[in-house]
Amino acid sequence: MSIRKAIDGRAMGLMLVLSMVWGFQQVALKATASDIAPMMLIALRSGLAALLVFLLMVVRRESLSLRDGTLRPGLIVGFLFALEYLLVGEGLRHTSAAHMVVFLYTAPIFAALGLNKKLPSERLQPLQWVGITLAFSGIAVAFFGHKQTATSDATRMLLGDILGLLAGAAWGATTVVVRTSVLANAPATKTLLYQLVGAFVLLLIAAIGLGQTGFKHTPMVWSNLAFQVVVVSFASFLVWFWLLRQYVASQLGVFSFMTPLFGVAFGVWLLNEPMETGFVGGAALVLLGIVLVSGHGWLKKTLVRWA
């Protein structure tokens, strides 16, 4: 087993780019929502990205066998991935992209709680419990910090925020399944393929069932689809998996907190989304909690070194 390196300038630069891409994806989905429903766009991007991953696996001569014990957990992560983006797609119809990206990226909190019960090596430390308390306090502040003049607007945004939080829980559950099953030792491309195929099939069925199959052939829609397929669902995940093989995961996790920051900034800048004081304060607590949960080991070593 190769030794993971401490994060360096190259890793920081790549994490900066990845965080920008992941933060922008929610804004891009919201920007074209009037021309193609987010759920339909996510279904299409998942199907096309699955094809790219399949071709990559063929080129690399990676195993595509379903008899290696990965089928059952693969179906589970495929369902959870589809559920995550079903909730994201529906949530974006009610809340802002800025809100969605913050609540979606509570996933590390839910993953930490799940792994705490499943793996002895993942028992939560006191600093992590502080982070979880801060994060859930921030969620409460953000939920009830709306100041819309119309009660219906506030209720609608609260519904979207709840869906975003549930999407984060589904993502966290996906992490738990991957870490506690044979998928932990499977090629990352195979796990990603299960997720993308599951999302394509289930979200396409959901989009048809909910009447969200409209597709206006505008340049922005096609550009967004290309971005979502090639950059978000294919390239960014391959880079992320490469980073996980090269660098200490906890240190990378600390830098991923930049994603919600970029998501909020892009939402305000490109979509003119309002920023309520309550939401900003709550989001700050959530992000601080995520940093403490994801990077407690690295932070602890850093504090000891400075002492």
Secondary structure, DSSP 8 states (H G I E B T S, - for coil): ----B---HHHHHHHHHHHHHHHHHHHHHHHTTTTB-HHHHHHHHHHHHHHHHHHHHHHHT----S-SS-HHHHHHHHHHHHHHHHHHHHHTTTS-HHHHHHHHTTHHHHHHHHHHHH-GGG---HHHHHHHHHHHHHHHHHHT----SSHHHHHHHHHHHHHHHHHHHHHHHHHHHHHTSGGGGS-HHHHHHHHHHHHHHHHHHHHHHTT---B---HHHHHHHHIIIIIIIIIIHHHHHHHHHHB-HHHHHHHTTHHHHHHHHHHHHHH-----HHHHHHHHHHHHHHHHHHSHHHHHHHHHHH-
